[in-house]
Amino acid sequence: MRTVFGKNPVMEVLRSDKKIEKIYCLERKNKSVTDQDLIDLAIEKSVSVIEVSKNKLDALSNDGNHQGLVAIVEDYTYYALDDVLEKARQKSKGPFLVILDGITDVHNFGAIIRSCECAGVDGIIIPERRSAQINDTVAKTSAGALEYIPIIRVVNINATIDDLKNKGFWIYGADMNGDKAYYSEKYDGSVALVIGGEGKGISRLTREKCDTIVEIPMYGRINSLNASCAATILIYEVIRQRG
């Protein structure tokens, strides 16, 4: 089981089809309307709601910003790539995947999940090693988006890219020293966008496997963006072009 804390993440896990063991809420006589709506939904779904002290909530969330709510939820189940692609191909447009190559900061990971879900990305691919994994901080940072977007965990990113190419994907890598500006490329068909890790960017072997490397032009004195900010800009350019 895993913990999900914060008002939005707990509400979204309630709205999803995830199995919830119980919800802990802060003991108080006058709950806000938002809290009461959440508790009413929990009762409607036959989920136990237990009032506890703030110290108990602090302990359950490892002193995270729980906002008075912590849910105990079934472990996250990673998706299979072929299952995600099968569902994506039922849409009128080609599949759109985001590949994270070495994102280790859980807050960046959670923020990217949130952007991907808001933009309707079909799935996110992460490696099993040297990468942030799903935990309670990722769930909190994603603001509940984790419950709706498929995360695919693979043994080897480069082998997965080869597999995607065989399936007709065009692979776009994002790097500060790209071949062209991101907005001058055309993102049609089946698209996979590779976002590199904080500081090091895309690994050399992964970069070599990309069909095109795009960059976000920098005009200030700082020459790079936070990984999640850069990912959001690129994701929405793909979505803009695809209508």
Contacts in CASP RR format, 6 or more apart in sequence:
PFRMAT RR
TARGET T0000
AUTHOR 0000-0000-0000
METHOD contacts of the structure
MODEL  1
MRTVFGKNPVMEVLRSDKKIEKIYCLERKNKSVTDQDLIDLAIEKSVSVI
EVSKNKLDALSNDGNHQGLVAIVEDYTYYALDDVLEKARQKSKGPFLVIL
DGITDVHNFGAIIRSCECAGVDGIIIPERRSAQINDTVAKTSAGALEYIP
IIRVVNINATIDDLKNKGFWIYGADMNGDKAYYSEKYDGSVALVIGGEGK
GISRLTREKCDTIVEIPMYGRINSLNASCAATILIYEVIRQRG
1 21 0 8 1.000
1 72 0 8 1.000
1 73 0 8 1.000
1 74 0 8 1.000
1 75 0 8 1.000
2 72 0 8 1.000
2 73 0 8 1.000
2 74 0 8 1.000
2 75 0 8 1.000
2 76 0 8 1.000
2 134 0 8 1.000
2 135 0 8 1.000
2 136 0 8 1.000
2 139 0 8 1.000
3 60 0 8 1.000
3 61 0 8 1.000
3 70 0 8 1.000
3 71 0 8 1.000
3 72 0 8 1.000
3 73 0 8 1.000
3 136 0 8 1.000
4 10 0 8 1.000
4 13 0 8 1.000
4 70 0 8 1.000
4 71 0 8 1.000
4 73 0 8 1.000
4 136 0 8 1.000
4 139 0 8 1.000
4 140 0 8 1.000
4 144 0 8 1.000
5 57 0 8 1.000
5 60 0 8 1.000
5 61 0 8 1.000
5 64 0 8 1.000
5 65 0 8 1.000
5 66 0 8 1.000
5 67 0 8 1.000
5 68 0 8 1.000
5 69 0 8 1.000
5 70 0 8 1.000
5 71 0 8 1.000
5 136 0 8 1.000
5 139 0 8 1.000
5 140 0 8 1.000
6 65 0 8 1.000
6 66 0 8 1.000
6 67 0 8 1.000
6 68 0 8 1.000
6 69 0 8 1.000
6 70 0 8 1.000
6 140 0 8 1.000
7 34 0 8 1.000
7 35 0 8 1.000
7 38 0 8 1.000
7 67 0 8 1.000
7 68 0 8 1.000
7 69 0 8 1.000
8 143 0 8 1.000
8 144 0 8 1.000
9 71 0 8 1.000
9 139 0 8 1.000
9 140 0 8 1.000
9 142 0 8 1.000
9 143 0 8 1.000
9 144 0 8 1.000
9 146 0 8 1.000
9 147 0 8 1.000
10 23 0 8 1.000
10 38 0 8 1.000
10 69 0 8 1.000
10 70 0 8 1.000
10 71 0 8 1.000
11 38 0 8 1.000
11 41 0 8 1.000
11 144 0 8 1.000
12 143 0 8 1.000
12 144 0 8 1.000
12 145 0 8 1.000
12 147 0 8 1.000
12 148 0 8 1.000
13 20 0 8 1.000
13 71 0 8 1.000
13 73 0 8 1.000
13 144 0 8 1.000
13 147 0 8 1.000
14 20 0 8 1.000
14 23 0 8 1.000
14 38 0 8 1.000
14 41 0 8 1.000
14 42 0 8 1.000
14 45 0 8 1.000
14 47 0 8 1.000
14 71 0 8 1.000
15 41 0 8 1.000
15 147 0 8 1.000
16 147 0 8 1.000
16 148 0 8 1.000
18 73 0 8 1.000
18 74 0 8 1.000
18 147 0 8 1.000
19 73 0 8 1.000
19 74 0 8 1.000
20 42 0 8 1.000
20 45 0 8 1.000
20 47 0 8 1.000
20 71 0 8 1.000
20 72 0 8 1.000
20 73 0 8 1.000
20 74 0 8 1.000
21 48 0 8 1.000
21 72 0 8 1.000
21 73 0 8 1.000
21 74 0 8 1.000
22 47 0 8 1.000
22 48 0 8 1.000
22 49 0 8 1.000
22 50 0 8 1.000
22 71 0 8 1.000
22 72 0 8 1.000
23 39 0 8 1.000
23 42 0 8 1.000
23 47 0 8 1.000
23 48 0 8 1.000
23 49 0 8 1.000
23 50 0 8 1.000
23 69 0 8 1.000
23 70 0 8 1.000
23 71 0 8 1.000
23 72 0 8 1.000
24 49 0 8 1.000
24 50 0 8 1.000
24 51 0 8 1.000
24 52 0 8 1.000
24 56 0 8 1.000
24 57 0 8 1.000
24 60 0 8 1.000
24 69 0 8 1.000
24 70 0 8 1.000
24 71 0 8 1.000
24 72 0 8 1.000
25 31 0 8 1.000
25 35 0 8 1.000
25 39 0 8 1.000
25 49 0 8 1.000
25 50 0 8 1.000
25 51 0 8 1.000
25 52 0 8 1.000
25 68 0 8 1.000
25 69 0 8 1.000
26 51 0 8 1.000
26 52 0 8 1.000
26 53 0 8 1.000
26 54 0 8 1.000
26 57 0 8 1.000
26 68 0 8 1.000
26 69 0 8 1.000
27 51 0 8 1.000
27 52 0 8 1.000
27 53 0 8 1.000
28 51 0 8 1.000
31 39 0 8 1.000
35 68 0 8 1.000
35 69 0 8 1.000
38 69 0 8 1.000
39 49 0 8 1.000
42 48 0 8 1.000
42 49 0 8 1.000
43 49 0 8 1.000
54 68 0 8 1.000
57 66 0 8 1.000
57 68 0 8 1.000
57 69 0 8 1.000
57 70 0 8 1.000
58 64 0 8 1.000
58 66 0 8 1.000
60 66 0 8 1.000
60 70 0 8 1.000
61 70 0 8 1.000
61 136 0 8 1.000
62 136 0 8 1.000
64 140 0 8 1.000
65 140 0 8 1.000
76 134 0 8 1.000
76 146 0 8 1.000
76 151 0 8 1.000
78 134 0 8 1.000
78 151 0 8 1.000
78 152 0 8 1.000
78 153 0 8 1.000
79 123 0 8 1.000
79 150 0 8 1.000
79 151 0 8 1.000
79 152 0 8 1.000
80 152 0 8 1.000
81 125 0 8 1.000
81 152 0 8 1.000
81 154 0 8 1.000
81 160 0 8 1.000
81 163 0 8 1.000
83 150 0 8 1.000
84 95 0 8 1.000
84 97 0 8 1.000
84 122 0 8 1.000
84 123 0 8 1.000
84 150 0 8 1.000
84 152 0 8 1.000
85 95 0 8 1.000
85 122 0 8 1.000
85 167 0 8 1.000
87 122 0 8 1.000
88 94 0 8 1.000
88 95 0 8 1.000
88 96 0 8 1.000
88 122 0 8 1.000
88 123 0 8 1.000
89 95 0 8 1.000
93 189 0 8 1.000
93 242 0 8 1.000
94 189 0 8 1.000
94 190 0 8 1.000
94 191 0 8 1.000
95 122 0 8 1.000
95 169 0 8 1.000
95 190 0 8 1.000
95 191 0 8 1.000
96 120 0 8 1.000
96 121 0 8 1.000
96 122 0 8 1.000
96 123 0 8 1.000
96 190 0 8 1.000
96 191 0 8 1.000
96 192 0 8 1.000
96 193 0 8 1.000
96 238 0 8 1.000
96 239 0 8 1.000
96 242 0 8 1.000
97 121 0 8 1.000
97 122 0 8 1.000
97 123 0 8 1.000
97 124 0 8 1.000
97 125 0 8 1.000
97 164 0 8 1.000
97 169 0 8 1.000
97 191 0 8 1.000
97 192 0 8 1.000
97 193 0 8 1.000
98 112 0 8 1.000
98 116 0 8 1.000
98 121 0 8 1.000
98 123 0 8 1.000
98 124 0 8 1.000
98 125 0 8 1.000
98 192 0 8 1.000
98 193 0 8 1.000
98 195 0 8 1.000
98 231 0 8 1.000
98 235 0 8 1.000
99 124 0 8 1.000
99 125 0 8 1.000
99 126 0 8 1.000
99 157 0 8 1.000
99 160 0 8 1.000
99 161 0 8 1.000
99 171 0 8 1.000
99 192 0 8 1.000
99 193 0 8 1.000
99 194 0 8 1.000
99 195 0 8 1.000
100 109 0 8 1.000
100 112 0 8 1.000
100 124 0 8 1.000
100 125 0 8 1.000
100 126 0 8 1.000
100 127 0 8 1.000
100 131 0 8 1.000
100 195 0 8 1.000
100 196 0 8 1.000
100 197 0 8 1.000
101 127 0 8 1.000
101 157 0 8 1.000
101 194 0 8 1.000
101 195 0 8 1.000
101 196 0 8 1.000
101 197 0 8 1.000
101 201 0 8 1.000
101 202 0 8 1.000
101 203 0 8 1.000
101 206 0 8 1.000
102 127 0 8 1.000
102 130 0 8 1.000
102 131 0 8 1.000
102 196 0 8 1.000
102 197 0 8 1.000
102 200 0 8 1.000
102 201 0 8 1.000
102 203 0 8 1.000
103 109 0 8 1.000
103 112 0 8 1.000
103 126 0 8 1.000
103 131 0 8 1.000
103 132 0 8 1.000
103 195 0 8 1.000
103 196 0 8 1.000
103 197 0 8 1.000
103 198 0 8 1.000
103 227 0 8 1.000
104 130 0 8 1.000
104 131 0 8 1.000
104 132 0 8 1.000
104 197 0 8 1.000
104 198 0 8 1.000
105 132 0 8 1.000
105 198 0 8 1.000
105 227 0 8 1.000
106 132 0 8 1.000
106 135 0 8 1.000
106 137 0 8 1.000
106 138 0 8 1.000
106 141 0 8 1.000
107 137 0 8 1.000
107 141 0 8 1.000
107 228 0 8 1.000
108 132 0 8 1.000
108 198 0 8 1.000
108 226 0 8 1.000
108 227 0 8 1.000
108 228 0 8 1.000
109 126 0 8 1.000
109 132 0 8 1.000
109 138 0 8 1.000
109 141 0 8 1.000
110 137 0 8 1.000
110 138 0 8 1.000
110 139 0 8 1.000
110 141 0 8 1.000
110 142 0 8 1.000
110 145 0 8 1.000
110 146 0 8 1.000
110 228 0 8 1.000
111 141 0 8 1.000
111 142 0 8 1.000
111 228 0 8 1.000
111 232 0 8 1.000
112 124 0 8 1.000
112 195 0 8 1.000
112 227 0 8 1.000
112 228 0 8 1.000
112 231 0 8 1.000
112 232 0 8 1.000
113 124 0 8 1.000
113 138 0 8 1.000
113 141 0 8 1.000
113 142 0 8 1.000
113 145 0 8 1.000
113 146 0 8 1.000
113 149 0 8 1.000
113 151 0 8 1.000
114 141 0 8 1.000
114 142 0 8 1.000
114 143 0 8 1.000
114 144 0 8 1.000
114 145 0 8 1.000
115 228 0 8 1.000
115 231 0 8 1.000
115 232 0 8 1.000
115 235 0 8 1.000
115 236 0 8 1.000
116 123 0 8 1.000
116 124 0 8 1.000
116 145 0 8 1.000
116 149 0 8 1.000
116 231 0 8 1.000
116 235 0 8 1.000
117 142 0 8 1.000
117 145 0 8 1.000
117 146 0 8 1.000
117 148 0 8 1.000
117 149 0 8 1.000
118 145 0 8 1.000
119 235 0 8 1.000
119 236 0 8 1.000
119 239 0 8 1.000
120 149 0 8 1.000
120 239 0 8 1.000
121 149 0 8 1.000
121 235 0 8 1.000
122 150 0 8 1.000
123 149 0 8 1.000
123 150 0 8 1.000
123 151 0 8 1.000
123 152 0 8 1.000
124 149 0 8 1.000
124 150 0 8 1.000
124 151 0 8 1.000
124 152 0 8 1.000
125 152 0 8 1.000
125 153 0 8 1.000
125 154 0 8 1.000
125 157 0 8 1.000
125 160 0 8 1.000
125 192 0 8 1.000
126 132 0 8 1.000
126 133 0 8 1.000
126 151 0 8 1.000
126 152 0 8 1.000
126 153 0 8 1.000
126 154 0 8 1.000
127 153 0 8 1.000
127 154 0 8 1.000
127 155 0 8 1.000
127 156 0 8 1.000
127 157 0 8 1.000
128 153 0 8 1.000
128 154 0 8 1.000
128 155 0 8 1.000
132 138 0 8 1.000
133 153 0 8 1.000
134 146 0 8 1.000
134 151 0 8 1.000
138 146 0 8 1.000
139 146 0 8 1.000
154 160 0 8 1.000
157 206 0 8 1.000
158 205 0 8 1.000
158 206 0 8 1.000
158 209 0 8 1.000
161 171 0 8 1.000
161 192 0 8 1.000
161 194 0 8 1.000
161 206 0 8 1.000
161 209 0 8 1.000
161 210 0 8 1.000
162 209 0 8 1.000
164 171 0 8 1.000
164 190 0 8 1.000
164 192 0 8 1.000
165 171 0 8 1.000
165 209 0 8 1.000
165 211 0 8 1.000
167 190 0 8 1.000
168 190 0 8 1.000
169 190 0 8 1.000
169 191 0 8 1.000
169 192 0 8 1.000
170 189 0 8 1.000
170 190 0 8 1.000
170 191 0 8 1.000
170 192 0 8 1.000
170 211 0 8 1.000
170 212 0 8 1.000
171 192 0 8 1.000
171 194 0 8 1.000
171 209 0 8 1.000
171 210 0 8 1.000
171 211 0 8 1.000
171 212 0 8 1.000
172 185 0 8 1.000
172 187 0 8 1.000
172 191 0 8 1.000
172 192 0 8 1.000
172 193 0 8 1.000
172 194 0 8 1.000
172 210 0 8 1.000
172 211 0 8 1.000
172 212 0 8 1.000
172 213 0 8 1.000
172 214 0 8 1.000
172 234 0 8 1.000
173 193 0 8 1.000
173 194 0 8 1.000
173 195 0 8 1.000
173 202 0 8 1.000
173 207 0 8 1.000
173 210 0 8 1.000
173 212 0 8 1.000
173 213 0 8 1.000
173 214 0 8 1.000
174 182 0 8 1.000
174 193 0 8 1.000
174 194 0 8 1.000
174 195 0 8 1.000
174 196 0 8 1.000
174 202 0 8 1.000
174 213 0 8 1.000
174 214 0 8 1.000
174 215 0 8 1.000
174 216 0 8 1.000
174 230 0 8 1.000
174 231 0 8 1.000
174 234 0 8 1.000
175 196 0 8 1.000
175 201 0 8 1.000
175 202 0 8 1.000
175 207 0 8 1.000
175 213 0 8 1.000
175 214 0 8 1.000
175 215 0 8 1.000
176 215 0 8 1.000
176 216 0 8 1.000
176 218 0 8 1.000
176 223 0 8 1.000
176 224 0 8 1.000
177 213 0 8 1.000
177 215 0 8 1.000
178 213 0 8 1.000
178 214 0 8 1.000
178 215 0 8 1.000
179 212 0 8 1.000
179 213 0 8 1.000
179 214 0 8 1.000
179 215 0 8 1.000
180 212 0 8 1.000
180 214 0 8 1.000
180 215 0 8 1.000
181 214 0 8 1.000
181 215 0 8 1.000
181 216 0 8 1.000
181 217 0 8 1.000
182 214 0 8 1.000
182 215 0 8 1.000
182 216 0 8 1.000
182 233 0 8 1.000
182 234 0 8 1.000
182 237 0 8 1.000
183 237 0 8 1.000
185 212 0 8 1.000
185 214 0 8 1.000
186 241 0 8 1.000
187 237 0 8 1.000
187 238 0 8 1.000
187 241 0 8 1.000
187 242 0 8 1.000
188 241 0 8 1.000
188 242 0 8 1.000
191 238 0 8 1.000
193 231 0 8 1.000
193 234 0 8 1.000
193 235 0 8 1.000
193 238 0 8 1.000
194 202 0 8 1.000
194 206 0 8 1.000
194 210 0 8 1.000
195 202 0 8 1.000
195 227 0 8 1.000
195 230 0 8 1.000
195 231 0 8 1.000
195 234 0 8 1.000
196 202 0 8 1.000
196 203 0 8 1.000
196 227 0 8 1.000
197 227 0 8 1.000
198 227 0 8 1.000
199 224 0 8 1.000
202 210 0 8 1.000
207 213 0 8 1.000
214 234 0 8 1.000
216 225 0 8 1.000
216 230 0 8 1.000
216 233 0 8 1.000
216 234 0 8 1.000
218 224 0 8 1.000
218 225 0 8 1.000
224 230 0 8 1.000
225 233 0 8 1.000
END
